């Protein structure tokens, strides 16, 4: 006791408690917002690029966005799929549990929303291919988020 300082700070290890699982509804809402909101934002930006930078008319931008012969279609599709991956990731990270189950629900909601928005605007084969790719992208993002949740 002669060498101990009674006024020294305690030597106990202090740490924050690990975060518990989040709300499934909040995870789905945020994932859907990132997926659909990001896709709409990218579409808006690409539309503005087509209108103001390239000098296309509004009808030409719409036709190019819905035609598999246009670079605008491919850039928009790739960016939309990237938003789907990010939406699945956000859903999984917020949920913190049942990530793949919630990712599957999010993929279904995204597919339904995409069907309501774009079913009449694309040829059936293109629509089905993009829908399946979108479902895979959301599930890939959810798997990525689940892996991140499990890593230290």
N, C-alpha and C positions, 0 to 999 in steps of 0.2 A: 504494500500500500504506500510505501514511502516514495516510489517513483511515479505513481499515478496522479494525474491532475484531476481533482474532483470537479473542476469547472470546464473541462474539455467537452466537446460535442460527442454525443454517443456514436459508437462505431457500427450501429445497426445498418443493414443494407435496406435502402428505401427505394422503392420502384412503384410505378403506376400499375394498377391492376390491368390485366389484358382486356381489351375491348370485347364486349359480348356481341352476340349476333344482332344484326340490324333488322329492321322491319321488312318483311317480304313485299308488302304493298309499296313502301317507299323505294325499295330496290327496283321493282318493276316500273314504277312511275318514272324514276330517274333514268333507267335504262331505255325506256321508250322515248323519253324526251331527248336523250343524246342521239339515239338512232334516227328517229323521224325528224327531230329538230335540226340535227346536223346535216341530214340529207337535204332537207328543204333549204338550209342556209347555203350549202354547196351548190344546189341547183339555181338558187337566186344569183349567187356570184357568177356562175358560169353563164347564166342568161344575160347578166349585165356586161360581161366580157364580150359575149356575142353581139349585143346591141351596140355598145359604145366603143369598144376597142376594134372589133372586126368590122362593124358597120352593117350587120345583118338586120333585117326587119324582124318584127316580133313573130310573124308567121314563119320566117326562115329559122329562127331560133327554136320554135316549137317543133317544126319538122325535123330539124337536125337532132334535137334531143330525143326524139322518138324513132330515129332511123339508125339501123345498125351499120349504115354506110358512112357515118359521121364520127369524127374524132370527139365531138361534143358528147355523143352517146357513151363512148367508151370511157372518157374521163369522168363523166357524171356517174356512170355505173361503178367504176372503181372507187370513186370517192364515197358513194353511197354505201358500198360494201365495207369500206374502212370505218364509216360511222356505225355500221351494224356491229362490227367487231368491238368497237369502243363501247357501244351500248351494252353488249353482253358482258364486257369487262366491268363496267360500272355497276351493273346489276349484281354480279357475283361479289364484287368487293363490298358493296353496301350491305348485301344480305349476310355474308359471313357464314352461311349455312345453306345446305341444299342448293348449292350454286348451279349444278347442272339441271336440276328440276326446274328451278326458277328461270334458268336460261332457256329451257324448252318452252316454258310458258311465254316468255318474252319473244322467242322466235315465232310462236304462233300468233301472238298479238301483232307483231311486226308484219307477218305475212298477211293477216287479215286487213290491216291498215293499208298495206301496199296494194292489195287486191281492190279495196274500195277506191283507192286513188288512181291506179294506173291500169286497171284491167281493160278498159275500153281504148286506151291510147297505144297499146303495144300489140304486135302480133302474138297469138297464143303461145307459140313455141318460145319466143323471146321472154314473154311474161313468166312462163313456167320455169325457164332456166334461171332467170333473175330471182324468182321467188325461192327456188331451191338453193341457189348460191347465198341468198340473204339468210336463210335458215341456218345453213352451215357456218356463215360468218358470225352470227349471233352465238351459236354454240361454241365456236372456236374462242370467241371473246370470253364466254362464261368459263370455259375450261382454263383459259389463261388466268382469269381472275381467281378461280378456285386454287390453282397452283400457287398463285401469289399469296392467297390467304393462308396456305399451309406452310409457306417458307418462313424462316425466322426473320 
